[in-house]
Amino acid sequence: MSTLRMTTPRLLALRALLEDPKQERYGLELATQASLEPATVYPILVAFETVGWVSSRTEDIDVHEVGRPRRRYYRLTAAGVTAARDAIAARERRSAPGHSRRLAW
């Protein structure tokens, strides 16, 4: 499994997914929950799915009966829950008061 560079939007998406890891949520719902634009959250979800952190499914509905397009639902995998918790903990450690940052050179 590959690792991802953790940006602030990715961390916000992970926090939203971790609020209830077993619950499936559709992209717009996650975008709202994470305070991200939909155009930002969808590429993040694709990246998470590519590395195995998220699984997704398209709902099985009659779009004419419901009056809206099908939604794609996302949920963290077991590996995704672990990776999300690790990524958030790592960011919190780096942001903690007293954390010393060393220059790269």
N, C-alpha and C positions, 0 to 999 in steps of 0.2 A: 504494500500500500504506500502510496506516495504522500508526501507532506505538502502542505500549502503554506504560502506566505500569509501570515495573519495580519490583515488590515483591519482598521476600525470597523468598516461595514461588515466584514466577515465575522468579526467578533460579536457585533450586534445581532446578526442573523443567528449565530450559534446560541447566544443568550436566549433569544426568543424561542428557538427550538427546544432548548433545555428546560423551559418553564414546565413543559409536560412532554417528555421525550416520546411517549407512546402515542400521543395524539397526532393524527394526520391534519395538516393544514395546507390550504392552497396558497399560492404565491402572493396574491394581493393581501390576504389576511396576515401573512408573515411580514410583508413589507410594512404594513400599518403597525403591527406589533413591535417591529424593530426600529420604527421611525426612519425607514429607508424608502426611497423611490422605487416603484416597481421595476423600472429599467435598471436599477442597481441590484435588486434582490434576485432576479431571474438568472443572471450570469453566475452569481454566487451559488445558487442552488445547483446549477449545472456542474460547477466545479466540485461541489461537495459530493454530488452523485458520481462524478467521474472517479474520485478517489475512494468511493465506497462508504462515505460518511452518512449519506442520505439515500433512501429508496423513494421511488415515486410510482404513482399509478394514475391513470386517467379514469375519471368516474364514468360509470356506465349509465347514461341517462338518454332520454329522448329530448334533444335540444329544442324541438318544436313544442313539445308539451311543457317543458320547464321555462322556455322563453329566454334562454341564455346559453352561451357556449359551455362545453364541457370544461370542468376544472381539472387541473393536475394537482394531486395531493402529495405532499412530502412529509417524510418522517425520518428521524434519526435512526440509523442502524446501531447495533451494539457497539461496533467499532467507532461510530460517529459520536456516541455518547461519551465514550472514553476520550476520544480526540478533542471533543468540545470542552470537556472539563479540564483537560490538560492545557489546552490553548488559553482558556480564560485564567487558569491559575498562573500560568507563565506570565501573562500580561499583568496580572495583579502583583506578582513578585517584582516585576520591572518597574511598576508604578509606585511601589511602596516607598514611604518616606525613609530616607537613609540609604536607599539603594544606590550604590556607587556605580557610575558609568565610567568605563575606561575608554580612552580614545583608541582608535584602531591602529594607530602607528606608534 
